[in-house]
Amino acid sequence: MRYPNSLSAVFVSALLLTLLFFRQGIGLNLLLFECLLFTWLAFTKQLPLGKTLVLITFLGTFTTGIFTVLIYSTFVYTVHFISLFLFVGVLNFNSIKLLLNAFGMASATIFTSQIAFAKQFFGRKVGGIKVANFLWKSRIFVIPILIIGVFLTIYSFSNPIFSDYLGAFGELLQNGITFLFENINFPLFFTFLFCLFLSVFLLYRTAVPGIQNYEATVHSTLYRNKMRKRRFFKLSALKSEYKAGIFLLVILNLLLLLLNCIDIYWVWFNFEWDGQTLKQFVHEGTYLLIISILISIAVVLYFFRGNLNFYKNNKWLKYLAYVWVAQNAILAISVAIRNFWYIKHFALAYKRIGVVLFLLLVLYGLFTVFRKIQKTKTAFYLFQKNTLALYLILIASSLVNWDSVIAKYNFNNADNSYLHLAYLSNLSDKTLPLLDKTKGELLETYAFQQEKFPYPYFTMNHDAYLEKIEKRKKAFQQKWEAKNILAWNLAEYQAYHNLLE
């Protein structure tokens, strides 16, 4: 059974959102609202969990929703709202195959849902009359009202007594309007309007024919196309393109082999830190190597985009492509080892964790390129698999309390790695119990830090760090005590009680 878009559900949702979030922080209220939302979707049979992407995005949204309360980090909230956005897109077209298209569906729904809501709202009948028709027919009174206004002005100027009566009426009307504006809670009113907009987006199902038609025509398996197409390099025959591919991949493989040999010798087994910041070694080097890997994927995709997949003598091109993919995987491992050395000497930070997550995605991407060549798949297959992998990696990584991981690791390894006090002092409030160190504890690592990491590494001294953490503790305790139960979250709750012990 298909339920129509419900005006009542939208207004109830908007009212509920307003009650839960007006002048409140985000916490338990978000999880509570989304549990009610999912219950409504299940009750109205709008939650077809038999569809793969519906199930995946539902589980991703629900899981991250729980972890917003457990972890309470900017990252988990960001991933959660991305997941919710994709979930809405998938709900609008259950048979969607590509998550990127779900993003497009959700983006279009921002506008199409509001239009559908307006049509339904103004198309409803009040006392047997459509609201839209009533408003449209009311336009006939505009000109008479303007004419009446002109005559009122003329009569008020021509008759002082009439002018006094009109002035008294105008003053009464002005007082009424002033009273109305003074007593309307505009923040509450605009919050309700925003919640109404959000509820329409979440609850209205609208079609986006362009995306739906595209989804119906694409497929994962590549088929031979016998129609001649104009090629980028304007090669006259498939054999010429094959030779160009062989030549290019041989040269590129030799170059990459040389680079990989250098990295394996110097980075994998013989790396020695000589006091440099490692910024160029890791940051710039990593970015360039990642760009190189992405370009390498593009090169392989170009040659295996069409009929070369079906060329009967293409086995050597395939072998070279496999070697090229494998060598790029080795290059990705080299980037990971560079990042390992960076963490070993300069401890954990968000960018270093991000590099690890990105490399996991790159390695999976290289595997899908291998499968694309081996199984004769389309570029759509790559987008489908890799966007889903990106989504799953984001979901999985958002379930970790990275601030606490960073704080624990960096202090526990202060005898081996650089203790960046300025960076640590800016971690979120939930890590304050981990950041709350005594001067004696900080001084224990001072000699090692000063010897191994002399100026300009020291960006904050111990006294400045302790003073900042003390101020943050007081501010956090005041903020937590002022919070409503609706904004409650486990991470800050535990931090608050740990600080009181």
C-alpha positions as CSV (number, residue, x, y, z in Angstrom):
1,M,0.0,0.0,0.0
2,R,1.4,3.4,-1.0
3,Y,0.7,6.2,1.5
4,P,0.2,9.8,0.0
5,N,2.3,12.7,1.2
6,S,0.7,13.7,4.5
7,L,0.2,17.4,5.5
8,S,-0.7,16.3,9.0
9,A,2.5,14.3,9.4
10,V,4.6,17.3,8.1
11,F,3.0,19.7,10.6
12,V,3.3,17.3,13.5
13,S,7.0,16.7,12.6
14,A,7.6,20.5,12.4
15,L,6.0,21.0,15.8
16,L,8.0,18.1,17.3
17,L,11.2,19.4,15.9
18,T,10.5,22.9,17.2
19,L,9.8,21.5,20.7
20,L,12.9,19.4,20.7
21,F,15.4,21.8,19.3
22,F,14.2,25.4,20.0
23,R,17.1,27.0,22.0
24,Q,18.6,23.6,22.7
25,G,21.9,22.1,21.8
26,I,22.0,18.9,19.8
27,G,22.2,15.6,21.7
28,L,19.5,13.2,22.8
29,N,16.8,15.2,21.0
30,L,18.3,14.3,17.6
31,L,18.2,10.5,18.3
32,L,14.7,10.8,19.8
33,F,13.3,12.6,16.7
34,E,15.0,10.2,14.3
35,C,13.6,7.1,16.1
36,L,10.1,8.6,15.8
37,L,10.9,9.3,12.1
38,F,12.0,5.8,11.4
39,T,9.0,4.4,13.2
40,W,6.6,6.5,11.1
41,L,8.4,5.4,7.9
42,A,8.1,1.8,8.9
43,F,4.4,2.2,10.0
44,T,3.5,3.9,6.7
45,K,5.4,1.2,4.7
46,Q,7.9,3.7,3.3
47,L,10.9,1.8,4.5
48,P,11.6,-1.1,2.0
49,L,14.6,-2.6,3.8
50,G,14.6,-5.4,1.1
51,K,16.3,-2.8,-1.2
52,T,20.1,-2.9,-0.7
53,L,20.9,0.8,-0.6
54,V,17.8,1.5,1.5
55,L,19.0,-1.0,4.1
56,I,22.6,0.2,4.0
57,T,21.8,3.9,4.3
58,F,19.2,3.2,7.0
59,L,21.7,1.2,9.1
60,G,24.4,3.9,8.5
61,T,22.0,6.7,9.5
62,F,20.6,4.8,12.5
63,T,24.0,3.7,13.8
64,T,25.7,7.1,13.4
65,G,22.6,8.6,15.1
66,I,23.3,6.5,18.2
67,F,26.9,7.4,18.1
68,T,26.2,11.1,18.0
69,V,25.0,10.6,21.6
70,L,27.8,8.2,22.6
71,I,30.8,10.0,21.0
72,Y,29.4,13.6,20.4
73,S,32.0,14.7,17.8
74,T,31.8,17.1,14.9
75,F,33.0,14.2,12.6
76,V,30.2,11.8,13.6
77,Y,27.6,14.6,13.2
78,T,28.9,15.5,9.8
79,V,28.9,11.8,8.6
80,H,25.4,11.3,10.2
81,F,23.9,14.2,8.3
82,I,25.5,13.1,5.1
83,S,24.1,9.7,5.6
84,L,20.6,11.1,6.5
85,F,20.7,13.2,3.3
86,L,21.6,10.1,1.2
87,F,18.9,8.1,3.0
88,V,16.3,10.6,1.9
89,G,17.5,10.4,-1.7
90,V,17.3,6.6,-1.6
91,L,13.8,6.7,-0.2
92,N,12.7,8.9,-3.1
93,F,13.8,6.2,-5.5
94,N,14.2,2.8,-3.9
95,S,15.7,1.1,-7.0
96,I,18.7,3.5,-7.1
97,K,22.0,1.7,-7.8
98,L,24.5,4.6,-7.4
99,L,25.0,6.5,-4.1
100,L,26.1,9.5,-6.1
101,N,22.7,9.6,-7.7
102,A,21.1,9.3,-4.3
103,F,22.9,12.6,-3.5
104,G,21.4,14.1,-6.7
105,M,18.0,12.8,-5.7
106,A,18.2,14.4,-2.3
107,S,19.5,17.6,-3.7
108,A,16.6,17.9,-6.1
109,T,14.2,16.9,-3.3
110,I,15.1,20.0,-1.4
111,F,13.2,22.0,-4.0
112,T,10.7,19.5,-5.5
113,S,9.4,18.5,-2.1
114,Q,8.6,22.2,-1.2
115,I,6.8,22.7,-4.5
116,A,4.7,19.5,-3.9
117,F,3.9,20.6,-0.4
118,A,2.8,24.1,-1.5
119,K,0.6,22.6,-4.2
120,Q,-1.0,20.2,-1.7
121,F,-1.4,22.8,1.0
122,F,-2.9,25.5,-1.2
123,G,-4.9,22.9,-3.1
124,R,-6.7,21.7,0.0
125,K,-10.4,22.7,0.6
126,V,-11.6,24.8,3.6
127,G,-15.4,24.8,3.8
128,G,-15.6,23.3,0.4
129,I,-13.4,26.0,-1.2
130,K,-9.8,25.5,-2.3
131,V,-7.3,27.8,-0.5
132,A,-5.5,28.5,-3.8
133,N,-8.8,29.4,-5.5
134,F,-9.8,31.6,-2.7
135,L,-6.5,33.5,-2.7
136,W,-6.7,33.9,-6.5
137,K,-10.2,35.1,-6.5
138,S,-9.4,37.6,-3.7
139,R,-7.3,39.6,-6.1
140,I,-10.5,41.3,-7.3
141,F,-10.6,43.2,-4.0
142,V,-7.1,44.8,-4.5
143,I,-8.1,47.7,-6.8
144,P,-11.3,48.5,-4.8
145,I,-9.2,48.7,-1.6
146,L,-6.7,51.0,-3.3
147,I,-9.6,53.3,-4.5
148,I,-11.1,53.3,-0.9
149,G,-7.7,54.4,0.4
150,V,-7.5,57.3,-2.1
151,F,-11.0,58.5,-1.0
152,L,-10.2,58.2,2.7
153,T,-7.1,60.4,2.1
154,I,-9.2,63.0,0.2
155,Y,-12.0,63.0,2.9
156,S,-9.5,63.3,5.7
157,F,-7.9,66.4,4.2
158,S,-11.3,68.0,3.4
159,N,-13.0,67.4,6.8
160,P,-11.1,67.9,10.1
161,I,-13.6,65.9,12.2
162,F,-13.4,62.9,9.7
163,S,-9.7,63.3,9.9
164,D,-9.7,63.0,13.7
165,Y,-11.9,59.9,13.5
166,L,-9.6,58.4,10.9
167,G,-6.5,59.3,12.9
168,A,-8.0,57.6,16.0
169,F,-8.8,54.5,14.0
170,G,-5.2,54.5,12.6
171,E,-3.7,54.9,16.0
172,L,-5.8,52.0,17.3
173,L,-4.7,49.9,14.4
174,Q,-1.0,50.9,14.9
175,N,-1.3,50.0,18.6
176,G,-2.7,46.6,17.7
177,I,0.1,45.9,15.2
178,T,2.7,47.0,17.7
179,F,1.2,44.8,20.4
180,L,1.2,41.9,18.0
181,F,4.8,42.3,17.0
182,E,5.9,42.9,20.6
183,N,4.3,39.6,21.7
184,I,5.2,37.4,18.8
185,N,8.2,35.2,19.5
186,F,10.0,35.6,16.2
187,P,12.9,33.3,17.0
188,L,10.3,30.6,17.8
189,F,8.3,31.4,14.6
190,F,11.3,31.2,12.3
191,T,12.5,28.0,14.0
192,F,9.1,26.5,13.3
193,L,9.3,27.6,9.6
194,F,12.8,26.0,9.3
195,C,11.5,22.9,11.0
196,L,8.6,22.9,8.6
197,F,11.0,23.1,5.6
198,L,13.1,20.3,7.0
199,S,10.0,18.1,7.7
200,V,8.8,18.6,4.1
201,F,12.2,17.5,2.9
202,L,12.2,14.4,5.1
203,L,8.6,13.3,4.5
204,Y,7.6,14.2,1.0
205,R,8.4,11.8,-1.8
206,T,8.9,13.3,-5.2
207,A,10.1,12.0,-8.6
208,V,13.3,13.2,-10.4
209,P,12.8,11.8,-13.9
210,G,16.3,12.7,-15.2
211,I,18.1,10.6,-12.5
212,Q,15.5,7.8,-12.7
213,N,15.8,7.5,-16.5
214,Y,19.6,7.5,-16.2
215,E,19.5,4.7,-13.6
216,A,17.3,2.6,-15.9
217,T,19.9,2.8,-18.8
218,V,23.2,2.2,-17.0
219,H,24.7,-1.2,-16.3
220,S,27.9,-2.6,-14.8
221,T,29.0,-4.9,-17.6
222,L,30.6,-3.5,-20.7
223,Y,29.3,-4.6,-24.1
224,R,31.1,-4.3,-27.4
225,N,30.2,-1.2,-29.4
226,K,30.5,-1.6,-33.1
227,M,29.8,2.0,-33.9
228,R,32.9,4.0,-34.8
229,K,33.6,6.9,-32.5
230,R,36.0,9.7,-32.8
231,R,38.9,9.0,-30.5
232,F,40.9,11.6,-28.5
233,F,44.2,10.7,-30.1
234,K,42.5,10.4,-33.5
235,L,44.0,6.9,-34.0
236,S,42.6,5.3,-37.1
237,A,42.3,1.8,-35.8
238,L,42.0,-0.2,-32.7
239,K,45.4,-1.8,-33.3
240,S,47.0,1.6,-33.3
241,E,45.4,2.4,-30.0
242,Y,46.6,-1.0,-28.6
243,K,50.2,-0.2,-29.6
244,A,49.9,3.3,-28.0
245,G,48.7,1.6,-24.8
246,I,51.5,-0.9,-24.8
247,F,54.1,1.8,-25.3
248,L,52.7,4.0,-22.6
249,L,52.2,1.3,-20.0
250,V,55.7,-0.1,-20.6
251,I,57.4,3.3,-20.0
252,L,55.1,4.1,-17.0
253,N,55.8,0.7,-15.5
254,L,59.5,1.2,-15.8
255,L,59.4,4.7,-14.3
256,L,57.2,3.5,-11.4
257,L,59.4,0.4,-10.8
258,L,62.4,2.8,-10.3
259,L,60.4,4.9,-7.9
260,N,59.1,1.9,-6.0
261,C,62.6,0.5,-5.7
262,I,63.8,3.8,-4.3
263,D,60.9,3.9,-1.8
264,I,61.3,0.3,-0.7
265,Y,65.0,0.8,0.0
266,W,64.9,4.2,1.6
267,V,61.4,4.5,3.1
268,W,60.6,0.9,4.0
269,F,63.8,-0.4,5.4
270,N,66.5,2.3,5.7
271,F,64.6,5.4,6.9
272,E,66.5,7.5,9.4
273,W,65.0,10.7,10.9
274,D,67.6,13.5,11.0
275,G,65.5,16.1,12.8
276,Q,63.5,17.6,9.9
277,T,59.8,18.3,10.3
278,L,58.9,15.5,7.8
279,K,56.3,17.9,6.3
280,Q,57.7,17.7,2.8
281,F,58.5,14.0,3.3
282,V,54.9,13.2,4.2
283,H,52.5,16.1,3.4
284,E,53.6,17.3,0.0
285,G,55.0,13.9,-1.0
286,T,51.8,12.1,0.0
287,Y,49.5,14.5,-1.9
288,L,51.6,14.2,-5.0
289,L,51.7,10.4,-4.8
290,I,48.0,10.2,-4.3
291,I,47.4,12.5,-7.3
292,S,49.8,10.2,-9.2
293,I,47.7,7.1,-8.2
294,L,44.5,8.8,-9.3
295,I,46.0,9.8,-12.7
296,S,47.2,6.2,-13.1
297,I,43.7,4.9,-12.6
298,A,42.5,7.4,-15.2
299,V,45.1,6.1,-17.7
300,V,44.0,2.5,-17.3
301,L,40.4,3.5,-17.6
302,Y,41.0,5.4,-20.8
303,F,42.5,2.4,-22.6
304,F,39.9,0.0,-21.2
305,R,36.9,2.2,-21.8
306,G,35.6,0.5,-24.9
307,N,36.4,-2.0,-27.6
308,L,40.0,-2.6,-26.5
309,N,38.4,-4.9,-23.9
310,F,37.3,-7.2,-26.8
311,Y,40.4,-6.9,-28.9
312,K,41.6,-10.6,-29.4
313,N,45.3,-9.8,-29.0
314,N,45.0,-7.6,-25.9
315,K,46.4,-10.0,-23.3
316,W,49.8,-8.1,-23.1
317,L,47.9,-4.8,-22.6
318,K,46.0,-6.4,-19.8
319,Y,49.1,-7.9,-18.2
320,L,50.8,-4.5,-18.3
321,A,47.7,-2.9,-16.8
322,Y,47.7,-5.5,-14.0
323,V,51.3,-4.8,-13.3
324,W,50.6,-1.0,-13.3
325,V,47.7,-1.4,-10.8
326,A,49.9,-3.6,-8.6
327,Q,52.8,-1.1,-8.7
328,N,50.4,1.7,-7.7
329,A,49.2,-0.5,-4.8
330,I,52.9,-0.7,-3.7
331,L,53.1,3.1,-4.1
332,A,50.1,3.4,-1.8
333,I,51.8,1.2,0.7
334,S,54.8,3.5,0.5
335,V,52.6,6.4,1.3
336,A,51.3,4.5,4.3
337,I,54.8,3.8,5.5
338,R,55.7,7.5,5.1
339,N,52.7,8.3,7.3
340,F,53.8,5.6,9.8
341,W,57.2,7.3,10.2
342,Y,55.4,10.7,10.6
343,I,53.2,9.3,13.4
344,K,56.1,7.6,15.0
345,H,58.1,10.8,15.4
346,F,55.3,13.4,15.5
347,A,52.4,11.4,17.1
348,L,48.8,11.3,15.9
349,A,46.7,14.1,14.3
350,Y,43.6,14.2,12.3
351,K,45.3,14.6,8.9
352,R,47.5,11.5,9.6
353,I,44.5,9.4,10.4
354,G,42.8,10.8,7.3
355,V,45.7,9.7,5.2
356,V,45.3,6.1,6.5
357,L,41.5,6.1,5.7
358,F,42.1,7.6,2.3
359,L,44.7,5.0,1.4
360,L,42.3,2.2,2.3
361,L,39.9,3.7,-0.2
362,V,42.7,4.0,-2.8
363,L,43.7,0.4,-2.4
364,Y,40.1,-0.7,-2.8
365,G,39.8,1.6,-5.8
366,L,42.8,-0.1,-7.4
367,F,41.2,-3.5,-6.7
368,T,38.0,-2.4,-8.5
369,V,40.1,-1.2,-11.4
370,F,41.7,-4.7,-11.6
371,R,38.2,-6.3,-11.5
372,K,37.0,-3.8,-14.1
373,I,39.7,-5.0,-16.5
374,Q,39.4,-8.7,-15.6
375,K,35.6,-8.9,-15.8
376,T,35.0,-6.3,-18.5
377,K,33.1,-3.8,-16.4
378,T,32.0,-0.3,-17.1
379,A,33.0,3.0,-15.4
380,F,29.6,2.9,-13.8
381,Y,30.7,-0.2,-11.9
382,L,33.7,1.7,-10.6
383,F,31.6,4.7,-9.4
384,Q,29.1,2.3,-7.9
385,K,31.6,0.3,-5.9
386,N,33.8,3.1,-4.8
387,T,31.1,5.6,-3.7
388,L,29.7,2.8,-1.6
389,A,33.1,2.0,-0.2
390,L,33.7,5.7,0.6
391,Y,30.3,5.8,2.4
392,L,31.1,2.7,4.5
393,I,34.6,3.9,5.4
394,L,33.1,7.2,6.5
395,I,30.5,5.4,8.6
396,A,33.0,3.0,10.2
397,S,35.5,5.8,11.0
398,S,32.9,8.1,12.5
399,L,32.2,5.4,15.2
400,V,35.6,6.0,16.8
401,N,36.2,8.7,19.4
402,W,39.3,10.0,17.6
403,D,39.9,12.9,20.0
404,S,40.3,10.5,22.9
405,V,42.4,8.2,20.7
406,I,44.7,11.1,19.8
407,A,45.0,12.4,23.4
408,K,45.7,8.9,24.9
409,Y,48.2,8.0,22.2
410,N,50.1,11.2,22.2
411,F,50.6,11.4,26.0
412,N,51.4,7.7,26.2
413,N,54.1,8.1,23.6
414,A,55.5,11.4,24.8
415,D,58.8,9.6,25.5
416,N,59.1,8.7,21.8
417,S,57.1,11.2,19.8
418,Y,56.7,15.0,19.7
419,L,54.1,16.2,22.3
420,H,52.3,19.0,20.5
421,L,50.7,20.8,23.5
422,A,49.2,23.6,21.5
423,Y,47.4,21.0,19.3
424,L,46.2,18.9,22.2
425,S,44.9,21.9,24.1
426,N,42.3,22.5,21.4
427,L,40.8,19.0,21.4
428,S,37.1,18.8,22.3
429,D,35.7,19.1,25.8
430,K,35.1,15.4,26.2
431,T,38.9,14.8,26.2
432,L,39.5,17.3,29.1
433,P,39.9,14.5,31.7
434,L,42.7,13.1,29.4
435,L,44.2,16.5,28.9
436,D,44.1,17.4,32.6
437,K,47.8,16.8,33.6
438,T,49.8,18.0,36.5
439,K,52.9,20.0,36.0
440,G,54.9,17.1,37.3
441,E,53.6,14.8,34.7
442,L,54.4,17.3,31.9
443,L,57.9,17.8,33.3
444,E,58.6,14.1,33.1
445,T,58.8,14.3,29.4
446,Y,60.3,17.8,29.2
447,A,64.0,16.7,29.0
448,F,63.3,14.2,26.1
449,Q,61.1,16.7,24.2
450,Q,63.6,19.5,24.5
451,E,66.5,17.3,23.4
452,K,64.8,15.6,20.4
453,F,62.5,18.5,19.4
454,P,64.3,21.8,20.1
455,Y,62.9,25.2,19.1
456,P,60.9,26.0,16.9
457,Y,58.9,22.8,17.7
458,F,57.8,24.1,21.1
459,T,54.8,26.2,20.4
460,M,53.3,26.2,24.0
461,N,55.1,25.9,27.3
462,H,53.8,23.8,30.2
463,D,52.5,26.8,32.2
464,A,50.5,28.1,29.3
465,Y,49.1,24.7,28.6
466,L,48.0,24.1,32.2
467,E,46.4,27.6,32.4
468,K,44.4,27.0,29.2
469,I,43.2,23.6,30.3
470,E,42.1,25.0,33.7
471,K,40.1,27.7,32.0
472,R,38.5,25.2,29.7
473,K,37.6,22.9,32.6
474,K,35.7,25.7,34.3
475,A,33.9,26.8,31.1
476,F,33.0,23.2,30.3
477,Q,31.6,22.6,33.8
478,Q,29.4,25.7,33.6
479,K,28.2,24.8,30.0
480,W,27.4,21.3,31.0
481,E,25.4,22.3,34.1
482,A,23.4,24.7,32.0
483,K,22.4,22.0,29.5
484,N,18.9,20.6,29.2
485,I,18.3,16.9,29.2
486,L,17.4,17.2,25.5
487,A,21.0,18.1,24.7
488,W,22.5,15.3,26.9
489,N,25.2,13.1,25.5
490,L,27.3,10.3,27.0
491,A,30.8,11.5,26.1
492,E,30.5,14.9,27.9
493,Y,28.5,13.4,30.7
494,Q,31.4,11.0,31.5
495,A,33.9,13.8,31.0
496,Y,32.1,16.1,33.5
497,H,31.9,13.4,36.2
498,N,35.5,12.3,35.6
499,L,36.6,15.9,36.2
500,L,34.7,16.1,39.5
501,E,36.3,13.0,40.9
